[in-house]
Amino acid sequence: MPAIGGPFALTDQTGKAVSDRDFRNRYMLIFFGYTYCPDVCPTTLSTVAGALDKLGPGFAAKMVPIFITIDPERDTSEVMKTYVEAFNPAIQGLTGSPEQIAKVAKEFKVYAAKVKGDSPDSYTVDHSAILYLMGPDGRFIAHFTHGISVDDLVAGLRKHIG
């Protein structure tokens, strides 16, 4: 298996400090993005939300979907809370300091680079768009690429989780 993932210590959408250990004994479906993203992030989170709906509430006991920002300067806990709840209340939104985010992005081999806009606050962030499925022990199991359909994501999750 590739060396993807590792320990992390971040802040959830309620302002509570969390680490990868808080999600042990459950599978983690992790996506890196940012709330100002014009297309990739809302599309991916809509797919995740659709898969959660199809999998049903019992599946939530087995897996936690996690959205980790790559734009911690703008994506505060409050911003993350509003954003993830718009898709599905089961999605955990995680943020942190720029150093914490850089560390976890490096562990997951996430590409992210700011692209300057017309003003200092109007930048976008180019980023990789992969859903990572991590096991209950925190180890990498599989990935799903951007553009996956809800049905294919459901099939993939059922294959790996049951």
N, C-alpha and C positions, 0 to 999 in steps of 0.2 A: 504494500500500500504506500502511496505517496505520503510524504511528511507534510500533511496539511492540518492546520489547527494547532491548538495549544491552549494553555491557561490564559484566562483574561479576567480583569477586574474593571468593571464599568459601572454605569449608573442607569437604572431603568427609568421608564417614563413617569414613574411616581416620585422620582428623586432618591430612591433607595439604592444603596451600593449592592451590587450583585457580582458574582463571579461564575465562571463555568461550572464550579462545583454545586451551585444552586440548582443546576439543571440536570444533575446526575440522576441516573435511573430512568431517564426519559431520552428519547431521541431528540436531537435538535435539528431543525431545518433553518439554516442561517443564510441570510442575504445581506450584502453590504450595499448601501446606497445613500441617498440623501433626500430630504423632504422637498427641496426645490427642484428636483429632477423633473424635467418636462415629460418624459415618456417611459423610459426603461423601468424605473422604480414603481410608478403606479401600475404599469402593466404587469410586472412581476408580482407585486403584492395583491393585485386583483386575482391573478391566477392562484396564488397561495390561498386566498380567501375562498375562492371557488372550490378548491380541493378540500379545504376544511369543511365546507358545507356538504360536499358529497360524501366525505368520510364519516361525518356524524360526530355527535358530542362524545361518544365513547373513545374515539381516537385521540382526543385531547389528553387523556390520561397517559398515553404512550409517547406523545410528541409535543414539543413546544416550538412554534415558529418564532424566529428571532430576526429582527431588522436592526442591523448595526450601522449607525451613520458613519460616513466618511467625511462629513462636514460638521465637525463639532463646534465650530465657531457660530454657526447659525442654528444648528439642531440641538437646542436645549431640551431638557426633560419635558418641559411644558409643550414645546413644539412637537416633540416625538409622540407625546400622549395623544394630542389632537389628530396627528397624522395616522398613526397605526389604528386607532379606534375607528377611523373612517372606513377602514377595510374590514377588520374583524377584531373584536375585543380580546381574542386569544393571542394575538400577535404581540410579542414583547418588543418594545422599542428601546434600544440601548445607545447611550452616548457616553462621553467621557472627555478628558482633557485631550488636546491634540497629541500629546505623547502616548497616552493610553490607546487612542484610536490608531496611531501609527504602528504601535506594537502589535495589536491584534490583527491589523490589516497585513502586516508582514508575516505573521504566523499562518495566515490563511492564503498567503500569496496573492493578495488583492492588489490590482493596479488602480491607482487613483491619482489624478493630476488636475489641479485648478486650471481653468481656462478663463483668462481675463475678459470681462465684459466692458460695457461703456463706462461703468463707474466701479469703484472698489467693491461695492456691495452687490453688483449685478453679475458676478462670476457664475460659471457653471463648473461642474466637476466631471471630467471624463473618468469612467470607471468600468472595471470588469463587471459582468452581470451573470454571476453563477450562483445557483442555490446549492449549498453544501449540506449534505445529510451526514450528521455526526451521530455516533452510537451512544448508548447510555453511559459508556465509559469515557466519552469525549473524543473517541477516535473517529477519523474519517471513514465513511462507508462508501458514499457515492456522491456524484454531482449531477445537477440538471441544468441544461443550458438555457439561455434566454430564448424566449419564444415558445417554450414547451406549452402544450395545451393543458387545460385542466384535467382532461381524461388521462393523458399520458403521465402527468404528475401523480394523479391518484394511483394509477397502475404501478408506477415506480415506487411510491411509498408503500403500497400494499405488498409489493415484492420483497422489500427490504425490512419492513416492520411487521407485516402480517395483518 
